Amino acid sequence: MHKNKFYKNILINLFKEAVRVADPSDIIADYLPKAPPKGRTVVIGAGKASAKMAKSFEHNWIKMAYGNIEGLVITRYGHGEKCRYIEVVEASHPVPDEKGLKATAKIIKLVSKLNSEDLLIFLVSGGGSALLTAPKKGVLFNEKQDITSALLVAGASISEINCVRKHLSIVKGGNLAAIAYPANILTLAISDVPGDDPSIIASGPTFPDDTYSYEAKEIIKKYNIKCSNRVIDILGSSIAENPKSGDEVFSKATYKLIACPQRSLVSAAKLAKLNNYKPLILSDSIEGEANDVGIVHAAIAKQVLNYGQPGKPPLCILSGGETTVKINNFKGRGGRNSQFLLSLCISLNSEKNIYAIACDTDGIDGLESNAGSLIYPNTLERGIKLGMDAKDYLNRNDSYSYFSKLNDLVITGPTKTNVNDFRALIISN
C-alpha cells in the first residue's frame, strides 16, 4: 500500500501542475491592451473560468490605471469570484437555466450600445456554451434545454453539440460580435476543446462560424433527437446561418488563446521528467467513447511493459481531450474521467507497475463532486474484497460509487479554470 501512496502523490502533483499552468490569475496580465480605448471598456464573459478571469483582468486593469471598467460575466454555480466593478452571475451547466438566460439578455443589452471608440473584452472558457444562452426567435428555451440534454445522453461530441447550439442561438457562432459591432473586440480564451478551435470554444460567440445549419440538422438526425417541426424548419432556413469568415463584423475583432490543453500537458511532462519518468504525450485532443479510450490506453501501456514500445519504463504517458459517455443507467453516478479510468483498470487486469489518474481540470467530473479518480495495480482486488464487480459498475455508469468505496476519488473543488481532461499513466520498472 505504501507504493500506492508514493505514486498517488506523483500523479496528483502532475494534475496540479496541469491546472496551475492554466490558472487565469497567473496569465491574464500578459494579455492586457497596451493602452485603454478612447471610449468605454466593457468586460463580459462566459465559462467555468470566466469569474476568475474577470477578477484577474479587473485587478490588472486597475493596477495599470487604465480608467473605468464595467461588465458582467456568467459562470457555473460554485465557480464565482468577487469583483469590484464586474458583475458575476452563477448559472447552470451543462444544461442552461433561467439565470443564464436572464444574464445573457443583460449582456446583449450592454454590448448593443457600444460604438466604434469602445472596447469589448470577452473572457471565454469551457462551459460558456451552456452559460451564454439566448435562443433564436421561434426556439423555445425549454426545448433547447431538452435538445442539449438529449445530445449529452446520446454521447455526441462537444463539436457536434456546439454546432447545434450555434444554429439555435442569437449570440453563438459569431453573433455576439455582430451585436457589438462596430466596437473593438478583444477575446481572451481558455480552450477546453480538442484542437483549440475558436469556433468551438463556448460555440465561438465572437468568432466566424463556417459550419452550416444543414450540418446541425444532420446531427439531430444522427442521434435521433426528438424536436419540434419548428426547430427543424429553422435549421432548414437561412435565419439559422451565422456570420462567416470575411464578414465585416469581425474586422475589429482580435482573438487570443491564453491557455490550452497542450501547454498544460507539456508542463506536466516537464514535472514527470524531474521525477525520473520519461514523458510521452499521446495527444492533447483525444475524443471518443470513454470505455474505448480506456481500452486503447491500456493497450499502449501493455506494449510499453511487454516490448518497450514506444518507450521503455520508467515512463509517464500523458493525454488530454474530451471523451463522451453513452448513458445506460440514469441512476448511476460518475463522469467521463472516472468512466475512462474504470475501463482502463478492467483492461489492465491488475497489471503490475501501472498507476493512473484521470481528472477534469475544472475540478468537476460530470455532475459529481470529484475531479476524477486514481487506479493502482491492486484496484480490482480491493474492489472484489468489498463485493464489487468492476464490469457491473462500468456497465451501469456507476464509476463514482466504485472509486468512492475504495477512497480513490480525487476531490479538489472547482479550480475555476478548464483545459479539458487530464490523464496520466505511470509505468514503473
Secondary structure, DSSP 8 states (H G I E B T S, - for coil): -HHHHHHHHHHHHHHHHHHHHT-HHHHGGGGS-SS--SS-EEEEEESTTHHHHHHHHHHHHHHTT----EEEEEEETT-----SSEEEEEE-SSS--HHHHHHHHHHHHHHTT--TT-EEEEEE-TTHHHHS--B-TT--HHHHHHHHHHHHHHT--HHHHHHHHHHTBSSTTTHHHHHHTTSEEEEEEE--STT--TTTGGG-TTS-----HHHHHHHHHHTT----HHHHHHHTSGGG----TT-GGGTTEEEEEEE-HHHHHHHHHHHHHHTT-EEEEEEEEEEEEHHHHHHHHHHHHHHHHHH--S--SSEEEEEEEEEE---S-TT----HHHHHHHHHHHHHTT-TTEEEEEEETTS--TTSS-SEEEE-TTHHHHHHHTT--HHHHHHTT-HHHHHHHTT-EE-----S----EEEEEEE--
